[in-house]
Amino acid sequence: MAQNDGTVQERLIDAYTSSLMRLDPDDLPKSLQKEFAELQNKLTSVEATYQGEGRIHASVMSMSKIEANRVVEQIISIYDRYRVNLIDDLRR
């Protein structure tokens, strides 16, 4: 997310549409599935207001900078815990 020079909302949209939206919560460890599904819902909860906008754009652009930063922090947290889970699995 840090590689794009746009606003936090624009970078969040880019991160979600370029990779995160392809993930299925069921593909994650059980301990992360519910949180990731809730994150997906948060990022698609607002109906588009004009043609071509899309729910992701509408949802993220309705967030304040503080809300968008919290979502970014949540994504990083989920990723970190996923990584720890993966490393633990490899050590077994």
KOLKE-659889 format. One record per residue: x, y, z of N, C-alpha, C in turn; residue in three letters. Coordinates in nm, 3 decimals. Example, Ala and Ser with C-alpha at 12.3 -4.5 7.8 and 13.67 -1.06 7.14 Angstrom:
(rec (1.319 -0.569 0.780) (1.230 -0.450 0.780) (1.320 -0.330 0.780) "ALA") (rec (1.285 -0.225 0.708) (1.367 -0.106 0.714) (1.290 0.003 0.787) "SER") 
end
This chain:
(rec (0.081 -0.119 0.000) (0.000 0.000 0.000) (0.086 0.126 0.000) "MET") (rec (0.207 0.117 0.049) (0.291 0.236 0.061) (0.354 0.276 -0.072) "ALA") (rec (0.346 0.194 -0.175) (0.414 0.223 -0.301) (0.336 0.322 -0.388) "GLN") (rec (0.210 0.341 -0.363) (0.127 0.432 -0.440) (0.128 0.568 -0.372) "ASN") (rec (0.135 0.675 -0.449) (0.140 0.810 -0.392) (0.003 0.870 -0.366) "ASP") (rec (-0.104 0.797 -0.387) (-0.239 0.850 -0.368) (-0.276 0.864 -0.222) "GLY") (rec (-0.399 0.903 -0.198) (-0.450 0.914 -0.062) (-0.459 0.776 -0.001) "THR") (rec (-0.476 0.771 0.129) (-0.489 0.640 0.195) (-0.609 0.565 0.138) "VAL") (rec (-0.717 0.637 0.107) (-0.835 0.572 0.048) (-0.803 0.513 -0.089) "GLN") (rec (-0.732 0.589 -0.171) (-0.695 0.540 -0.305) (-0.603 0.419 -0.297) "GLU") (rec (-0.510 0.421 -0.203) (-0.418 0.308 -0.186) (-0.491 0.186 -0.133) "ARG") (rec (-0.590 0.209 -0.046) (-0.670 0.099 0.007) (-0.753 0.035 -0.104) "LEU") (rec (-0.813 0.115 -0.188) (-0.889 0.064 -0.303) (-0.797 -0.018 -0.393) "ILE") (rec (-0.679 0.034 -0.419) (-0.583 -0.036 -0.505) (-0.540 -0.170 -0.444) "ASP") (rec (-0.511 -0.169 -0.315) (-0.468 -0.293 -0.247) (-0.580 -0.397 -0.250) "ALA") (rec (-0.702 -0.352 -0.224) (-0.812 -0.447 -0.220) (-0.844 -0.503 -0.359) "TYR") (rec (-0.852 -0.414 -0.458) (-0.889 -0.460 -0.592) (-0.777 -0.536 -0.662) "THR") (rec (-0.652 -0.508 -0.627) (-0.542 -0.575 -0.697) (-0.508 -0.710 -0.637) "SER") (rec (-0.547 -0.736 -0.511) (-0.511 -0.866 -0.457) (-0.607 -0.918 -0.349) "SER") (rec (-0.646 -0.837 -0.255) (-0.722 -0.887 -0.140) (-0.860 -0.939 -0.177) "LEU") (rec (-0.922 -0.881 -0.277) (-1.058 -0.925 -0.312) (-1.059 -1.066 -0.372) "MET") (rec (-0.942 -1.113 -0.413) (-0.932 -1.248 -0.470) (-0.927 -1.356 -0.361) "ARG") (rec (-0.903 -1.314 -0.238) (-0.894 -1.411 -0.128) (-1.032 -1.451 -0.079) "LEU") (rec (-1.047 -1.577 -0.051) (-1.169 -1.629 0.008) (-1.141 -1.651 0.156) "ASP") (rec (-1.225 -1.601 0.244) (-1.201 -1.621 0.387) (-1.178 -1.767 0.424) "PRO") (rec (-1.243 -1.858 0.353) (-1.228 -2.001 0.382) (-1.087 -2.053 0.352) "ASP") (rec (-1.009 -1.978 0.275) (-0.873 -2.017 0.245) (-0.775 -1.978 0.356) "ASP") (rec (-0.822 -1.900 0.451) (-0.739 -1.854 0.561) (-0.755 -1.947 0.681) "LEU") (rec (-0.663 -1.940 0.775) (-0.680 -2.018 0.898) (-0.811 -1.979 0.967) "PRO") (rec (-0.871 -2.074 1.034) (-1.000 -2.050 1.101) (-0.997 -1.926 1.190) "LYS") (rec (-0.885 -1.903 1.256) (-0.874 -1.790 1.349) (-0.883 -1.654 1.280) "SER") (rec (-0.867 -1.649 1.148) (-0.870 -1.523 1.073) (-0.993 -1.509 0.983) "LEU") (rec (-1.066 -1.616 0.963) (-1.176 -1.615 0.865) (-1.283 -1.513 0.896) "GLN") (rec (-1.330 -1.509 1.018) (-1.439 -1.417 1.053) (-1.394 -1.272 1.038) "LYS") (rec (-1.276 -1.240 1.087) (-1.226 -1.103 1.078) (-1.207 -1.061 0.933) "GLU") (rec (-1.155 -1.152 0.849) (-1.135 -1.117 0.709) (-1.269 -1.099 0.638) "PHE") (rec (-1.366 -1.183 0.668) (-1.499 -1.168 0.608) (-1.561 -1.035 0.649) "ALA") (rec (-1.544 -0.996 0.775) (-1.595 -0.867 0.821) (-1.525 -0.751 0.750) "GLU") (rec (-1.395 -0.768 0.727) (-1.319 -0.667 0.653) (-1.374 -0.654 0.511) "LEU") (rec (-1.398 -0.768 0.446) (-1.455 -0.765 0.311) (-1.590 -0.693 0.310) "GLN") (rec (-1.672 -0.721 0.410) (-1.803 -0.654 0.418) (-1.787 -0.504 0.436) "ASN") (rec (-1.691 -0.464 0.519) (-1.666 -0.322 0.543) (-1.625 -0.252 0.414) "LYS") (rec (-1.548 -0.323 0.331) (-1.496 -0.263 0.208) (-1.594 -0.269 0.092) "LEU") (rec (-1.711 -0.328 0.115) (-1.812 -0.337 0.007) (-1.952 -0.301 0.059) "THR") (rec (-1.960 -0.232 0.170) (-2.089 -0.210 0.237) (-2.174 -0.097 0.180) "SER") (rec (-2.113 -0.006 0.108) (-2.185 0.111 0.058) (-2.222 0.091 -0.089) "VAL") (rec (-2.349 0.114 -0.119) (-2.395 0.105 -0.258) (-2.332 0.216 -0.342) "GLU") (rec (-2.297 0.184 -0.465) (-2.245 0.285 -0.557) (-2.352 0.390 -0.583) "ALA") (rec (-2.309 0.515 -0.591) (-2.405 0.623 -0.614) (-2.413 0.665 -0.760) "THR") (rec (-2.315 0.627 -0.840) (-2.322 0.657 -0.982) (-2.268 0.538 -1.062) "TYR") (rec (-2.313 0.529 -1.184) (-2.277 0.416 -1.269) (-2.126 0.409 -1.289) "GLN") (rec (-2.072 0.290 -1.273) (-1.930 0.268 -1.293) (-1.845 0.287 -1.168) "GLY") (rec (-1.907 0.335 -1.058) (-1.830 0.359 -0.936) (-1.791 0.229 -0.867) "GLU") (rec (-1.885 0.142 -0.842) (-1.859 0.017 -0.774) (-1.866 0.031 -0.622) "GLY") (rec (-1.901 -0.079 -0.558) (-1.920 -0.081 -0.412) (-1.789 -0.056 -0.337) "ARG") (rec (-1.679 -0.108 -0.388) (-1.552 -0.091 -0.319) (-1.515 0.057 -0.314) "ILE") (rec (-1.520 0.121 -0.427) (-1.488 0.264 -0.434) (-1.583 0.344 -0.345) "HIS") (rec (-1.711 0.317 -0.355) (-1.809 0.390 -0.274) (-1.786 0.369 -0.125) "ALA") (rec (-1.757 0.246 -0.087) (-1.736 0.214 0.054) (-1.612 0.282 0.109) "SER") (rec (-1.503 0.271 0.038) (-1.377 0.327 0.087) (-1.380 0.480 0.083) "VAL") (rec (-1.436 0.537 -0.021) (-1.439 0.683 -0.030) (-1.534 0.746 0.072) "MET") (rec (-1.624 0.665 0.128) (-1.712 0.718 0.233) (-1.642 0.719 0.369) "SER") (rec (-1.525 0.655 0.378) (-1.449 0.651 0.503) (-1.368 0.779 0.521) "MET") (rec (-1.355 0.819 0.646) (-1.263 0.929 0.677) (-1.121 0.875 0.664) "SER") (rec (-1.025 0.964 0.666) (-0.885 0.922 0.660) (-0.852 0.834 0.781) "LYS") (rec (-0.906 0.868 0.896) (-0.882 0.789 1.017) (-0.941 0.649 1.003) "ILE") (rec (-1.065 0.640 0.952) (-1.128 0.508 0.932) (-1.048 0.425 0.832) "GLU") (rec (-1.006 0.486 0.722) (-0.928 0.415 0.621) (-0.796 0.366 0.679) "ALA") (rec (-0.731 0.448 0.760) (-0.607 0.407 0.825) (-0.629 0.289 0.918) "ASN") (rec (-0.742 0.287 0.988) (-0.774 0.173 1.075) (-0.791 0.045 0.994) "ARG") (rec (-0.853 0.056 0.877) (-0.870 -0.061 0.791) (-0.734 -0.109 0.742) "VAL") (rec (-0.647 -0.016 0.705) (-0.511 -0.053 0.664) (-0.440 -0.126 0.777) "VAL") (rec (-0.452 -0.074 0.899) (-0.390 -0.140 1.014) (-0.449 -0.280 1.035) "GLU") (rec (-0.578 -0.295 1.013) (-0.643 -0.425 1.027) (-0.588 -0.523 0.923) "GLN") (rec (-0.571 -0.477 0.800) (-0.516 -0.562 0.694) (-0.375 -0.607 0.731) "ILE") (rec (-0.294 -0.516 0.780) (-0.157 -0.549 0.820) (-0.159 -0.649 0.935) "ILE") (rec (-0.249 -0.630 1.029) (-0.260 -0.721 1.142) (-0.301 -0.862 1.097) "SER") (rec (-0.398 -0.869 1.008) (-0.441 -1.000 0.955) (-0.325 -1.066 0.882) "ILE") (rec (-0.254 -0.990 0.802) (-0.140 -1.044 0.727) (-0.032 -1.095 0.823) "TYR") (rec (0.000 -1.016 0.924) (0.103 -1.057 1.020) (0.064 -1.187 1.090) "ASP") (rec (-0.061 -1.198 1.132) (-0.105 -1.320 1.200) (-0.111 -1.438 1.104) "ARG") (rec (-0.144 -1.412 0.978) (-0.142 -1.518 0.877) (0.000 -1.571 0.859) "TYR") (rec (0.094 -1.478 0.851) (0.235 -1.514 0.833) (0.286 -1.598 0.951) "ARG") (rec (0.252 -1.557 1.071) (0.292 -1.633 1.190) (0.233 -1.773 1.185) "VAL") (rec (0.106 -1.782 1.146) (0.039 -1.911 1.131) (0.112 -1.999 1.031) "ASN") (rec (0.148 -1.941 0.919) (0.217 -2.013 0.813) (0.353 -2.063 0.861) "LEU") (rec (0.426 -1.978 0.927) (0.558 -2.016 0.979) (0.543 -2.128 1.081) "ILE") (rec (0.445 -2.117 1.170) (0.421 -2.222 1.268) (0.389 -2.355 1.200) "ASP") (rec (0.308 -2.349 1.094) (0.273 -2.472 1.021) (0.397 -2.535 0.955) "ASP") (rec (0.486 -2.451 0.904) (0.605 -2.503 0.838) (0.701 -2.568 0.938) "LEU") (rec (0.699 -2.520 1.060) (0.789 -2.574 1.163) (0.740 -2.708 1.216) "ARG") (rec (0.615 -2.738 1.196) (0.559 -2.864 1.248) (0.596 -2.980 1.160) "ARG") 
end
